Amino acid sequence: MVETKKVEIAGNEIYYRYRPGSTDHCICFLHGYPTSSLDYAHLFDSIPQEYHVVAHDFLGFGYSAKPIQNGYQLTDQADLTIALYQFLKTKKIHIVAHDYGTSVATELIARHNEGDKSIDLQSITLCNGSMLIDMSKLRVIQRLLKNPWIGNIVAQLSTAKTFHGNMKNIWFDKNAYDKESMQEHWELLTSNHGRKVLSTITRYIDQRYKNYDRWIGGLKDSTLPFHILWAENDPVAIVEMAYKLEDIIQNAKLRIIQECGHYPMIEKGEEWLGYVLGYIKDR
């Protein structure tokens, strides 16, 4: 049975979805921007019972706390992620990270390289995240929101129509975009002062530049097994990133999902999950 709970970590409530399994292996999903763990909720029932499964909302996202006076550093998100996994007593951890979550994953990897064994990483799946930020095709809305002068104004003026338009544009099959189901993502994004923190959160893009050597260097140095699972038709985290990551990472297996946009776990959920489970099972 899937449990949905909140736990207080470092003074803030963090929301998570959790389903216990029958072995020590845990699949830990890290969501993207600007959505939440809801990205994966429809897949939990399709995951074999042998695995524990956890997906949480990062601070500032979804049902988690959205403190206004917070810098929303990705390193802090990594701290919270580790604390949650320790609270849940997770053991053999298979990280599956998308978009924003891939930068949290790279921080975890950099710490692992430094000898931090506070969590037991077994494998890493990286999915459509612009870690190679110099190659990213940022959308206009991202550039506007991260601007320290006008970002807050843009966030306040954003509407559901704006959200759906931008999300639909990063789908491959525009006819497959389900506006009704995606409306919940918009409501979670804007709930609990969401607009007030959106601009600050969007500056995670600048953190990717600042920490490039640490995070991409961490990928180069890691001996962990890596799965690069990429949607071919992502207009932001373009497929060329996947091929470059394959060259950078010494122990990587590449899988390309054809005719799919930026959110493959939603647009082609069952196919995407099949590749995730197949890779983890081979570990």
Protein Blocks (a to p, Z undefined) as FASTA:
>chain_A
ZZdddddeehiacdddddddfbfbdcddddddfbdfklmmmmmmmpcfkbccdddddehi
ajbccdfbbghiaklmmmmmmmmmmmnopabdcdddehjlmmmmmmmmmmmmnopakbcc
fbdcdehiafblmlpccdfklmmmmpmklmmmmmmmpcfklmmmmmmmmpfblmlpcfkl
mmmmmmmmmgghllmmmmmmmmmmmmmmmmmmmmmmmmmmpcbdcdddddfklcklgckl
mmmmmmmpmbbcddddehiafklmlmmmmlmmmmmmmmmmmZZ
